[in-house]
Amino acid sequence: MPRSISFLDLRAGQAEIEAELAAALERVLSSGQYLLGPELEAFEREFAAYCGVRHCVGVASGLSAIELTLRAAGIGAGDEVIVPAYTWVATWLAVSATGATPVGVDVLESTYNIDPEQAEASVTPNTAAIVPVHFRGEPADMAAIGAVASAHCLLVIEDAAQAHGAKHDGKRAGSLGDAGAFSFYPAKNLGALGDGGAVTTDDDELAAKLRLLRNYGMRDRYRIETAGVNSRLAELQAAVLRVKLPRLDAWNRARAALAEMYGRAFAGEAAIRMPQPPPWADPVWHLYLVGLAERDRCAGSLAARGIESLVHYPVLPHLSGAYGGDAARGSFPVAERLSAAALSLPLHPHLARTGCDAVAAALLDALSDTQ
Ligand SMILES: *Cc1c(COP(=O)(O)O)cnc(C)c1O
């Protein structure tokens, strides 16, 4: 029986901080306050400082972080919001949830991130915002996107759900646009023990509006100022995130070291399309995604060797049941081609170097099977 290597191991991450987690959970349990309390306030302060912005507003999920930021900026029905074709469907759904229309834009072959030129070509008089995604933890070209946004007066909301700690020219994701939206889904680089999210921003007014919207639009007790929602980051989750945040950089460095190992193992392999971060990007390797002509056969071959891999994403938003479905095939040829070849290899901070070696060897084996 080959030893098995799972794609992710969330328990290993928990084990490293077990005592501190237990203390944090106990602190919340005994506090008697489970929502909108001191843990959330402290986490918001700490995460804002980490990202290099003035404000962080905790919310219930990454999807909600994007949706509420758009709504706080007054974006809704009649507006268009530019989104990349290659992303998790939540980016698009968050736009749709406001009543605005997501306008997909194809990605760059070299980075899997939104193509700024095509984004500019998609601007219409109704375009209100652009939501670049730092897919796989690698920052999108924020200089070019910022130029498009200022030329057309568009709001820039980073979808930083995969990019906690990533840097663009030395500045952290979450500080690169008008606002940054984060997810703390357990499998993200910074994950809670359940759902969670946050918005980071330097905009005082936007932050104040978000605080209203996440809590029914309530200014003080029972005084509703605007139609908000229930989207709060629980005290328990904030306490867990406070234990993990001081580890984030070390965990991201561990990911980068493994990514480097994969890079060395695959160097010169023409059959493997490897990630090539642009010079200004300091990625956090949420995913180690390679491109393989025979993706499904390779995934099967890895599985036969006990190695779990995943496809991010087998169905792009525009081809999903939420949008065009199969009839929309061909709309974004680059994204469609990249996604057909995409395979994410196991990579997490607690993956042993021997495990990484075994995955690399198995993939090279799988490739030579056909040659
Ligand atoms: C995970 C993710 C989201 C959504 O986050 P949730 O917390 O699951 O709502 C949005 N965008 C991207 C790119 C993601 O990876």
The ligand as a Gaussian input file, in Angstrom:
#p B3LYP/6-31G(d) Opt

LIG

0 1
 C      -12.575000      31.242000      -0.955000
 C      -12.762000      32.307000      -1.946000
 C      -13.832000      33.231000      -1.883000
 C      -14.993000      33.079000      -0.956000
 O      -14.721000      32.961000       0.385000
 P      -15.822000      32.291000       1.342000
 O      -15.320000      32.644000       2.690000
 O      -15.848000      30.837000       1.064000
 O      -17.123000      32.961000       1.035000
 C      -13.870000      34.261000      -2.794000
 N      -12.936000      34.394000      -3.741000
 C      -11.915000      33.532000      -3.861000
 C      -10.908000      33.755000      -4.929000
 C      -11.799000      32.445000      -2.986000
 O      -10.794000      31.578000      -3.123000

